Amino acid sequence: MDLAVVLVLCLSCLLLLSLWKQSSGKGKLPPGPTPLPILGNIFQLDVKNISKSLTSLSKVYGPVFTVYFGMKPTVVLHGYEAVKEALIDLGEEFSGRGSFPVIQRTVKGYGIVFSNGKTWKETRRFSLMTLRNFGMGKRSIEDRVQEEARCLVEELRKTNGLPCDPTFILGCAPCNVICSIIFQNRFDYKDQSLLNLMKTINENIKILGSPWMQEKHNHQSEYTFENLTITVGDLFGAGTETTSTTLRYGLLLLLKHPEVTAKIQEEIDRVIGRHRSPCMQDRTRMPYMDAVVHEIQRYIDLAPTSVPHAVNCDVKFRNYLIPKGTDILTSLTSVLYDDKEFPNPEVFDPGHFLDENGNFRKSDYFMAFSAGKRVCVGEGLARMELFLFLTTILQKFTLKSVVDPKDIDTTPAVTGIANVPPPYQLCFIPV
């Protein structure tokens, strides 16, 4: 073997050994597969489906184990009990945000999603307060979502019942809701400003602004122009892509299961009729529709491992001591697909959220928005949009697949930080 190769391998082993010694003095990490020098556990993980790999490893190492992404250890929490214990019971200790080197160079520690510490706490509090002042959780927001649902229906009518890819239209609707909250104005679906904004979101480019000259000297304030700009970017990115992807995936599942669609439309006819706009008060009288929306979110498992957390102090967790700053990966898949809570979890079945009398059944295992301190800020808005948009679409249209429903493949086209549905076409036939 070439001498240079031997030297590199020896140096790598020494470096890794040194790092292990440093970390072993700070804590006792959970067990896990033996990592390779520099590379870590990369060969034990399927990078195209990390969640599946973590499930396989949990069968060997249990619900709490450690994997190395490169030389950095990450503690994995698998199953409802471990996730609940960390995110809810020890919510403060596990409320840090895991490292994203590329993203952090862009957002510079600002915003809601990728910030930490004082910046995160103050920005989150300010965002929630401001969104409530703008109408979040109030009738005024529902009015905006209902208006957007009507506009969405009109755009779908323009397809004239011909096969279409719904991606763009379903992306415009939730984006416009965020616009109506932040800018107090919605846009036509062909408006260039909206098109530019959606292009930016789709390319995951954060819009950055320059700080004001006064504030350069105010190192105590978290409300800098740059932070507020990135926060708005977070709201658009998280509030548009997640909801539009869920809607798109939801319609695909309804195409695949026409018997479910028929039951929804029967409930719509009975509770709402064909002429009145659906409202959130209808949800309590529509247990089947409520169950379908929850089952869509459970089944598609939009964010299989959520966004990585980090412990913000040394934490004693079960029989381990996790050092401050350690990244934490929570397997939401393992919670949403728990076979004791949801029998036959691989099957799309609204019955997972219905009791024996057909009433809606809540479940603590429904963590589609994560849980604890870092739970999605826009959860309330997203729930409202999903219910009103889907109900309004099914009130006004019959969904027609361009292929036999039996031949529809609902396997994600992309599985990474998010599950993305495969491209498809359908026809919206006015009723």
C-alpha positions in Angstrom: 0.0 0.0 0.0 1.2 3.5 -0.8 2.9 5.2 2.2 0.9 8.4 1.7 -2.4 6.4 2.0 -1.2 4.7 5.2 -0.2 8.0 6.7 -3.6 9.5 5.9 -5.4 6.6 7.4 -3.3 6.7 10.6 -3.8 10.4 11.0 -7.6 10.0 10.5 -7.8 7.3 13.1 -5.7 9.4 15.5 -7.9 12.4 14.9 -11.1 10.5 15.5 -9.7 8.9 18.6 -8.8 12.3 19.9 -12.4 13.6 19.3 -13.9 10.5 21.0 -11.7 11.0 24.0 -12.8 14.7 24.2 -16.5 13.8 24.0 -16.2 10.9 26.4 -15.1 13.2 29.1 -18.2 15.3 28.7 -20.9 12.7 28.7 -22.0 9.2 28.1 -23.7 8.9 24.7 -26.2 6.1 23.8 -24.8 3.1 21.9 -24.9 2.9 18.2 -23.2 1.4 15.1 -19.4 1.8 15.1 -18.4 4.8 12.9 -15.6 4.9 10.4 -12.9 7.5 10.7 -14.0 10.8 9.1 -17.0 9.2 7.4 -18.9 8.2 10.5 -21.9 5.9 9.8 -22.5 7.0 6.2 -22.4 3.4 4.9 -25.0 2.2 7.5 -27.5 4.8 6.3 -29.5 5.0 3.1 -29.1 8.7 2.3 -32.2 8.5 0.1 -34.3 7.3 3.0 -32.7 8.2 6.3 -35.9 7.5 8.2 -36.0 3.9 7.0 -32.4 3.4 8.1 -33.1 4.8 11.5 -36.0 2.4 12.0 -33.7 -0.5 11.1 -31.0 0.7 13.5 -33.6 1.1 16.3 -34.3 -2.6 16.1 -30.7 -3.3 17.0 -29.9 -0.4 19.4 -33.3 0.4 20.9 -35.3 3.7 21.0 -32.3 5.9 21.9 -29.0 5.5 20.0 -26.2 7.5 18.4 -25.1 7.8 14.8 -22.2 9.8 13.4 -22.7 12.1 10.4 -19.1 12.5 9.6 -17.3 13.1 12.9 -20.3 14.7 14.6 -22.5 12.5 16.9 -26.2 12.7 16.6 -28.6 11.2 19.2 -31.6 9.6 17.6 -35.0 9.3 19.4 -37.2 6.6 18.0 -40.8 5.9 19.1 -43.4 7.8 20.9 -42.2 7.4 24.5 -38.6 8.6 23.7 -39.8 11.5 21.5 -42.4 12.6 24.1 -39.9 12.4 27.0 -37.5 14.6 25.2 -39.6 17.2 23.3 -42.4 17.5 25.9 -41.3 16.3 29.3 -37.8 17.9 28.9 -38.9 20.5 26.3 -36.7 23.3 27.5 -33.5 21.2 27.5 -34.2 19.8 24.0 -35.4 23.1 22.5 -32.1 23.9 20.7 -31.8 23.8 16.9 -29.4 21.4 15.4 -26.6 22.6 13.1 -27.1 23.4 9.5 -23.8 24.8 8.3 -24.9 25.8 4.8 -28.2 27.4 5.9 -26.6 29.1 8.9 -24.2 30.9 6.6 -27.3 32.3 4.9 -29.6 33.1 7.8 -26.7 34.0 10.2 -28.6 32.7 13.3 -31.7 34.8 12.6 -35.3 33.9 12.0 -37.5 31.3 13.8 -36.6 28.0 12.2 -32.8 27.9 12.5 -32.1 30.3 15.4 -31.2 29.5 18.9 -31.2 30.9 22.5 -32.3 34.4 23.1 -32.8 35.2 19.4 -35.1 32.3 18.9 -37.1 32.9 22.0 -37.7 36.6 21.4 -38.3 36.1 17.7 -40.8 33.3 18.2 -42.6 35.3 20.9 -42.7 38.4 18.8 -43.9 36.4 15.7 -46.7 34.7 17.6 -47.9 38.0 19.1 -47.8 39.8 15.8 -49.6 37.0 13.9 -52.3 37.0 16.6 -52.6 40.8 16.2 -52.9 40.2 12.4 -55.8 37.8 13.1 -54.2 34.4 13.6 -56.7 32.1 15.3 -59.5 34.7 14.8 -62.4 35.0 12.4 -60.5 37.5 10.3 -58.0 34.9 9.3 -60.7 32.4 8.5 -62.3 35.0 6.3 -59.1 35.3 4.3 -58.7 31.5 4.0 -62.3 31.3 2.8 -61.7 34.0 0.3 -58.6 32.3 -1.0 -60.5 29.0 -1.2 -63.1 30.7 -3.5 -60.3 32.1 -5.6 -58.7 28.6 -5.8 -62.0 27.1 -7.0 -62.2 29.8 -9.7 -58.7 28.9 -10.9 -59.5 25.2 -11.0 -62.6 26.0 -13.0 -60.4 27.5 -15.7 -58.9 24.0 -16.3 -62.3 23.1 -17.9 -62.2 19.6 -16.6 -59.1 18.8 -18.6 -56.1 16.9 -17.1 -53.8 19.2 -15.2 -50.9 19.2 -12.8 -52.2 20.9 -9.6 -48.8 21.8 -8.2 -48.7 25.5 -9.2 -52.3 26.3 -8.3 -52.1 24.5 -4.9 -48.9 26.4 -4.2 -50.4 29.8 -4.9 -53.3 29.4 -2.4 -51.3 29.0 0.9 -48.7 31.5 -0.3 -51.5 34.1 -0.9 -52.8 33.5 2.6 -49.4 34.4 4.1 -49.3 37.4 1.8 -52.7 38.5 3.1 -51.5 38.2 6.7 -48.1 39.9 6.2 -48.8 42.4 3.4 -52.6 42.7 4.0 -53.1 41.9 0.3 -53.5 38.8 -1.9 -52.4 38.6 -5.5 -53.8 37.3 -8.7 -52.3 33.9 -9.6 -50.7 35.4 -12.6 -49.3 38.5 -10.8 -45.6 38.7 -11.4 -44.9 39.6 -7.8 -46.5 36.4 -6.6 -44.7 34.4 -9.3 -41.4 35.9 -8.3 -42.1 35.2 -4.7 -43.0 31.6 -5.3 -40.0 31.0 -7.5 -37.8 32.3 -4.7 -39.5 30.0 -2.2 -39.3 27.0 -4.5 -35.6 27.5 -5.0 -35.1 27.9 -1.2 -33.4 31.2 -1.5 -33.7 33.4 1.5 -34.3 37.1 0.9 -31.8 38.9 3.0 -31.9 42.7 3.8 -29.3 45.1 5.1 -29.6 46.4 8.7 -30.5 50.0 9.3 -27.6 52.4 10.2 -29.1 53.1 13.7 -29.3 49.6 14.7 -25.7 48.7 13.9 -24.8 49.9 17.3 -27.7 48.3 19.1 -26.4 44.8 19.9 -29.1 44.1 22.4 -32.1 44.3 20.0 -33.3 41.1 18.2 -35.7 43.2 16.1 -33.2 44.1 13.4 -34.3 44.6 9.8 -32.2 41.5 8.8 -33.8 39.3 11.5 -37.3 40.4 10.7 -36.7 39.9 6.9 -35.4 36.3 7.5 -38.3 35.7 9.9 -40.7 36.7 7.2 -38.8 34.4 4.8 -39.2 31.5 7.3 -43.0 32.2 7.5 -43.3 32.0 3.7 -41.0 29.0 3.3 -42.6 27.0 6.1 -46.2 28.2 5.5 -46.3 27.7 1.8 -44.3 24.6 0.9 -45.6 22.4 3.7 -49.2 23.2 3.2 -49.1 23.0 -0.6 -47.2 19.7 -0.6 -49.8 18.3 1.9 -52.7 19.4 -0.4 -51.0 17.9 -3.4 -50.3 14.7 -1.7 -53.8 14.7 -0.2 -55.5 14.9 -3.6 -53.4 12.1 -4.9 -54.5 9.9 -2.0 -58.1 10.8 -2.7 -57.7 9.8 -6.3 -56.3 6.5 -5.2 -59.2 6.0 -2.8 -62.4 7.1 -4.5 -64.5 5.4 -1.8 -63.0 7.9 0.7 -63.8 10.8 -1.6 -67.4 9.7 -2.0 -67.9 9.5 1.8 -66.4 13.0 2.2 -68.8 14.4 -0.4 -71.8 12.7 1.2 -70.8 14.4 4.5 -70.4 17.8 2.8 -73.8 17.5 1.2 -75.4 16.6 4.5 -73.7 19.2 6.7 -72.9 22.2 4.3 -74.7 21.7 1.0 -73.4 22.9 -2.3 -73.9 26.6 -2.0 -72.6 27.9 1.4 -68.9 28.3 1.9 -67.4 25.8 4.4 -66.3 27.3 7.7 -64.3 26.0 10.7 -67.4 25.5 12.8 -68.4 22.8 10.3 -65.4 20.7 11.4 -67.0 19.6 14.6 -70.0 18.3 12.6 -67.8 16.6 10.0 -65.8 13.9 11.9 -65.1 11.9 8.7 -63.5 14.9 6.9 -61.6 15.8 10.0 -60.3 12.2 10.2 -59.3 12.3 6.5 -57.2 15.4 6.9 -55.4 13.9 9.9 -54.9 10.6 8.1 -53.4 12.4 5.1 -50.9 14.1 7.3 -50.2 10.9 9.2 -49.8 8.8 6.1 -47.6 11.2 4.0 -45.3 11.7 7.0 -44.2 15.1 5.5 -41.1 15.6 7.7 -39.9 12.1 8.6 -37.2 13.3 11.0 -38.4 16.8 11.5 -35.8 19.5 11.7 -32.9 18.5 14.0 -33.0 19.7 17.6 -30.0 20.1 19.9 -29.7 20.0 23.7 -28.9 23.5 25.1 -27.2 22.1 28.2 -25.8 18.8 29.5 -28.8 16.5 29.8 -29.3 13.3 31.7 -31.6 11.3 29.6 -32.5 7.8 30.7 -29.1 6.2 31.5 -27.1 8.6 29.4 -25.5 12.0 29.7 -25.9 14.0 26.5 -23.4 16.9 26.3 -24.6 20.4 25.6 -24.8 21.2 21.8 -25.3 17.6 20.7 -27.7 17.3 17.7 -30.9 15.4 18.3 -32.8 13.6 15.5 -36.5 12.8 16.3 -38.1 10.1 14.2 -41.6 11.4 13.6 -42.1 8.4 11.3 -41.8 6.1 14.3 -44.6 8.0 16.1 -47.0 8.5 13.1 -46.5 4.8 12.0 -46.8 3.3 15.5 -48.7 0.0 14.8 -50.3 -0.1 18.3 -51.8 3.3 18.0 -52.5 3.0 14.3 -53.2 -0.6 13.3 -51.8 -1.4 9.8 -50.1 2.0 9.6 -48.9 1.4 6.0 -52.5 1.5 4.9 -54.3 4.8 4.2 -57.3 4.6 6.5 -59.3 7.5 8.0 -60.6 5.0 10.5 -57.3 5.5 12.4 -58.9 8.7 13.7 -62.4 7.5 14.3 -63.9 5.6 17.2 -66.4 2.7 17.0 -69.3 5.2 16.8 -67.8 7.2 13.9 -66.8 10.2 16.1 -63.4 11.9 15.6 -60.7 10.4 17.8 -57.8 12.5 19.0 -54.4 10.9 19.3 -51.3 12.1 21.2 -49.3 10.3 18.6 -50.4 12.8 15.9 -47.1 14.8 15.7 -47.3 15.9 12.1 -46.3 19.4 13.4 -43.7 18.0 15.8 -44.1 18.7 19.5 -42.9 20.7 22.4 -41.1 24.1 22.4 -40.3 23.9 18.7 -43.7 22.8 17.5 -44.6 24.5 14.2 -45.6 28.2 14.7 -48.2 28.0 12.0 -49.9 24.8 13.1 -53.3 26.5 13.7 -53.2 28.3 10.3 -52.1 25.1 8.5 -54.9 23.1 10.1 -57.4 25.7 9.0 -56.1 25.9 5.4 -56.1 22.1 5.0 -59.6 21.7 6.2 -61.1 24.6 4.3 -59.2 24.2 1.0 -59.9 20.4 0.7 -63.5 20.7 1.8 -64.1 23.6 -0.7 -62.5 21.7 -3.5 -64.5 18.5 -2.8 -67.7 20.6 -2.5 -67.3 22.1 -5.9 -65.5 19.3 -7.9 -65.4 15.6 -8.6 -61.9 14.4 -8.8 -61.2 12.3 -11.9 -57.9 10.4 -12.3 -56.3 10.0 -15.7 -55.3 6.5 -14.9 -57.0 3.6 -13.1 -56.9 4.3 -9.3 -55.4 0.9 -8.8 -52.4 2.0 -10.9 -51.7 5.2 -8.9 -48.4 5.0 -7.1 -48.4 7.1 -3.9 -44.7 6.4 -3.1 -42.8 9.6 -2.5 -40.8 10.9 -5.4 -38.3 12.4 -3.0 -37.6 11.3 0.6 -35.2 13.5 2.6 -36.0 16.2 5.1 -39.5 16.1 3.5 -41.6 13.5 1.6 -42.6 14.9 -1.8 -45.4 13.2 -3.9 -44.7 12.0 -7.4 -45.9 14.2 -10.2 -49.4 13.4 -11.5 -52.4 14.9 -13.3 -56.1 14.9 -12.6 -59.3 16.5 -13.8 -61.4 18.8 -11.7 -65.0 18.1 -12.9 -67.5 20.8 -11.7 -70.5 19.3 -9.8 
